[in-house]
Amino acid sequence: MKLLTKTNQIYLGFSLVIYLLTALVFYQIIRLLIYDEVESRLQVERKDFETYVREHNAWTDSPYFVENKIDVIPVSRRGPVREAFTDTLIKNRYDDKLIPFRQLTFYEPIKGVIHRVSIRKSLIQTYRLIEVISVAMVLFLGLLLLGMFWFQRKLSGRLWLPFYDTLSRIKRFDLNNDTSLELSKPAITEFNELNDVLQKMAAKMQQDYRSLKEFTENASHEMQTPLALINAKVEQLIQTEKLTETQTHWIESIYQASRRISRLNQGLLLLAKIENRQFSDSQPIDLASLLAEKLTDMDEVLSFKQLSVNVQTTSPFEVQLPAALADSLVTNLVNNAIKHNQPSGHIELTSTAELLCLSNTGGQLISDPERLFERFKKESTGPDSVGLGLSIIRQICDSYGLSISYRETSGIHQFCISRV
């Protein structure tokens, strides 16, 4: 969820709560004001009633009080001394509908007899007035809320433009290019400080990246040259006829160790290049077809180890990968399937448009399957194994939007690649 959307949701929710509370408070205030006005009129009617009784010392229905309903009932004894305002409902004699009234009840002596006097005033017009005011209030507050929400959204969008501009430029920033990260100078202090910090970080990252890239390139060149020289000299020594059996054994050990260091160096440098995104020539590659070709190329090795191969590709499994990394991925997969297979074993390749699997027979897994893709975690103890093959496969998959999984069922070891 975008920050602006989240902010607007919080603002809208808070505004709705305030809006409802304001509407309720406003409604109660209007109701109290109108009731106060009605009660004031009833008090005036009471004074008029008392004045009429004092002047005439009697009570008869008077046209003067035709606006309100007045009940005058003699009582045997005086009730409560204080007056009381109450709400009541009276049935309309024309349509039998109940009409709301506000009623004032008090006691008045007439000719020496205490009478209970109830003066009522209809609240229909009052309720209608409250309804009109409430509807008007709801419409007004609703329009005000929508207007403020629209204004706040537009304002927030404008205020956050420098941030989105910075985000867009960071997304386009590439460490492989020598171009430095150029950010704008917004008028907002916080965004300006953020851009300054990001530019300094980007410059430091570019410098570190160039240093690391130079190191890997230099290490690749400077280490491979002496290793190649050592291997060549050792091969010449092995071909010497005057060596004793012990010397030959020592030289072969040196040769195997030198080759292992060379492979280890190549594997670590390849991992560093993958992590640093130094491969940029991605292209559509059918991994299923490439794996099938690699198995065909390894036909002599497969025949020597008496391994059978079954290829079932229902559809291509195309991914975006640099050609060099795709070749490294399938080579490591095939080498792993051959190296950890059993005599007269089996290798099976299956693929669909969404899943590519390579299975092989083999012994029981010794190490933890969760740690199988860690560096230098290997099942084989042979001198040819450096423990980086599966790590390279995992790093390639992680860097190019793929996922690799492993499972073992009844002696069948299966590696599957899918898209994330």
N, C-alpha and C positions, 0 to 999 in steps of 0.2 A: 504494500500500500504506500502511495506517495505521501510525503510529509505534508504537502499542501492539502491533500484530501483528508488526512488524519486530523489536521488542524481545523479544517472546516467542519468535520463531523463533531469534534469536541465543542467548537463554537456553536454549532446548530443545536446540539443537545443541551448545552448550558442555557442558550437563549430560549429554548422551548420551556425549560423549567422556570426561568424568570418570567417568561410570558404567561404561563399558567398561573403562577403565584400572583402576578400583577393583575391578571384578569379576575381572580377570585377576590383579591383585596378591593379592587375597584368596584366589583359587583356589590360587595358588602357595604362599601362606603355609600354608593348610590342608594342602596336599599335603606340604610339607616337615615340618610338625608331625607328621602321621600317619606319614610315612616315618621320622622320628626315633624315634617310639614303636615302630614295628616293628623298627628296627635295635637299639634298646635291648633289646627282648625277645630278639632273636637273640643279642646279646652275653651275656645271662643264660643262654641255652641253651648257649652255648659254654662258659661257666664250669661249668655243671652237667656238660657232657660231659667236660671236663678233670678235674673232681673224680671222676667215675665211673671214668675211666681210671686215675687215680692210685691209687684204692682197690682196683680189681680187676686192674690191670696187664693188662687185656684189654678187648675190646669185643664185646658181643653186643647185638642189638636189644633194647632195654629198653622196657617199657610206660611208663616215665617220660617217654619222648620221643615218645609216640604222637601228640602234638598236631602235631608238625612232621615233615617228611620229612628224613631224614639219610642222606647217602651217605658211606661211609668206604672210601676206595680207597687201597691201598698204591702208592707211587710209587718208582721206582728211584733218583731223586735229589730233593733238596729243590728245590721251585720257588721262587717269590717269597716273600721272608721276610714281607712285610706282608700283613695280611688285606685282603680286598676284598669290597665289597658290589656286587651286580649284580642286574639284573632279568632274569628268564627266564620262559619259557613251557613248561608241561608238559601233555601230553595226558592228559585224564581217561580212565581205562580203562573207564569205564561208558558214556560217550556220545561219546567221541573229541573232546571240546571242549578247546581250549587254555585253560589256567588260568594267570593271572599269579601269579608268586611273586617274593618278595624273597629273595635268596640271600646267605649269608655263607660265604665260602671261606677256610679257614686250614689250617695244617699242624700235625700232632700226632704225636710218636713213640709208637708202641705196641709194646712188647716189642722195642725197638731198631730198629724199622722205621718210616720216615717214611710217614705216611698223609695223604692230602688229604681234608679233612673239609668237606663242604658241608651247611650247615643251611638249610633253606628254610621260609618261612612264606607261606601263601596270602594274596594281596592282594584276593581277591574281596570280602570283607566291608569291606576298606579302601576299595576303589573304590566300593562301594555307599554307604558312609558319605560319601565325597567327593561322590558324585552327589546324595545327599539334602541335604547341606550346601550344595552349589552351587545346587540348585533353590530351597532356602529362601532363600539369599542373593539370587538373581535376583528372586524374588517380593518379598522385603523391599525391595531397592533399587528395584525397579520401582514398588512402592506409594509408597515414599518420594519417588521422582522425580515421579510423578503428583501426589502430595499437594503437593509444593513448587511444581510448575508451576501447579496450581490456585490455591494460596495466592498465588503471585507475580502471577498474572493478576488475581485479585480485588483484591489490594493495589494493583497498578499502575493498575487501573481507578479505584479510589477516589482515589489520589493525583493522577491526571490529570483528575479531574472539573472542577476549577477552570479548567483549560486549555480543555476542550471547552465549558464554559459561556461563557468569553470568546470562543472561536471562533464559537459560535452567535450571540452578541450582535453581533459584528463583521459577520457575514453579513447580519444584519437592519438594520444601520446604513445610513442613506440620507442623502447629503449634501443632497438636496433638502429634507429636513425640518429644522426648526429645533431638533428634539430633540437634546440632546447625548448622547454615548456614555456610558452608565452601566455600569460594571463592578463586580463584587463585590470584596470585600477578603478574599482567601483567607489561611489561616494560614501557608501556605508562602511563605517570603520571596521566592524567585525569581519565583513567579507574581504575587505582590503588586507587585513592582517592574515586571514586564512590563505589568500592567494600568495602573499609573501612567503609564508611558511611552506606552502606546497611547491613553490618555485625553488626554494632552497633544498627541499627534500628531493625534488626531481633532479636537480643538478648533482646532488650527492649520489643519487642512485645511478645516474649516467656515468659518473666518474668510477664508482665501484664496479659497475657492469663492464666498462671498458678495461679496467684493471684485471677483472676476473677472466674476461675473454682473451686478453693478451696472455694471461698466465696459462690458460688451457691450451692455447695455440703454441706457446713456447714449450710448455711441458710435453705436448704431443710430439713436437719436433725434436727437442733436445733429449728426451728420454728414449724415443724410438731409435734414434741413430746409434747410440752406444749399445743398445740392446741388440740391434741387428748386427752390429759388428761382433759382439760377444757370440751370438749364435753362429755367425759365419766362421769365426775362429775355432769354436768348439767342434763344428762339423768337420773342419779340416783336421783337428786333433783326433777325432774318432776314426778317420780314415788312415791315420798313421799306423804302420804295421808293427812298429817296435814297442807299442804299449802293452803293459802287462794287463792281466785280467782285472786286477784291483784298480789300476789307473783308468781302464776303460769304464769301469763301474762308476768311478768318481766323476769322470767327464760326462757320462750320460746323466748323472744326477744334476750336475751343473747345467747341462743343456735343458733338462726338463724344468728346472727352477727358472732359468732365463726365459724360456717360452711362457711359463706361467706368469712371470712378472710382466711380460709383454702383453699378454691377454688381459691381465688385471689392469694395466695402465690404459689399454684401449677401452675396456669396459667402463672404468671410472671417468675417463674423459668424455665418453659418449653420454653417460648419465649427466655430467655437468653441462654438456651442450644442450641436452634435452631440457633440463631444468631452466637453463638460461634462454630458451627459445631461440637458439641459433640456427634452427632449421625453419626456413620461411617459404619454401617452394612447395606448399601443399597442393595436392591434385587428387581427383577422384581415382581411387584404386580399389579393385575387387580383391579383397583379401582371400576369399574362397578360391578364386582362380590362382592367385599367387601361391597359396599353400599347396594346392594340387600340383603346380609346376615344381615347387621345391621338393615335394615327395618324389616326383618323377626324377628329378636331378639326383636324388639320393638313392636311386634304385640299386646301385652296386652295394652300398652300405647295407641297405635293407635286405638284399639277397644274402650277403655275407652273414648277417645276424639272423637270417631265416625269419624275417618279420613280414607278415602279410599286411596289405593295405586295402582299405575299402573306402571309396569316395562317394558320398551321396550329397550332391549339391543341387537342391531344387531351384534355387535362384541366387543371383549374385549378392554378395555382402559388400556393398560399396561404402567406403569411408573416405574422408579427406585427410590425407597423410603425405608427408614428404616421401619420395620414393626410397631414399636411403633408410629411413626409419621403418617403412613398411617391410623392406627386405630384412632388416635387423629383427623385426618382430617375428616374422614367419620363420626365419632361420633359428632363432632361439626356441620357438615353440616346437619345431621339428626335431632339433637337437635334443631337447628335453624329453620328447616322446621316445626317441631312439635310445638315448643314454640310460633312461630309467625303465626300459622295457625288460622283458624276460625272454629267455631262449624260446624260439618258435612262437613268439608273441604276435600281437595284432595291433594295428593302428587304424583308427576310423576317423574320417573327416566328414562332418555334416554341416550344412549351412542352409539358412533361409534368409529372407531379406532383412530380418531383425536379429538373427542370432547365428554365431559361428562357433562350432565346437570341434575340438580335437581330442580324441580319447586314445588311451593306450593301456595295454595290460601291464602289470608290474607287481612288485611286492608291496607289503604293507608299509604305509607311511610311518616313519619313525618320529619325526618332529611334529610340532603343533601346526595344523593347517592354517591357523590364523597368522602364523609367522612365516609362512612359506615364501612370501614375496619380499621378505626383508633382505637387505644386502648381506652377502657372505653366509646366508642360511642355505645350506646345501645338504642333500641326501647322500650324494656320492662322495666317497673319500678318495677317489682317484686323483692323480696329479693334473689331469686335464680340466678338472672342474674348479672354477674360481668363485662360484656362488653368486654371480651377478646376472645370470640369464633371465630369471623370473623378475628380478628387480628392474631390469631394463624394459621388459614387457609391461610391467605395472606402470612405470614412469611414462612410457609412450602413451598408454591408454589414458592415464590421468591427465596428460597434457593436451590430448586431442579429443576430448569428449567421449571417451569410450570407457567401458567397465569390464574388468576381467574377474571371473570367479572360478573357484576350484571345488570339486567334490569327488569323493571316492566311494564307489559302490561295488562290493563283491570283487575286489581286485581290479576294477576298471577305474583309472584315473582320468578325469575329464576337466579340461580347461575350456571355458566358454567366454566369448567376447560379445558384448552387446553395446548399443548406444545408450548414453546417459539420458 
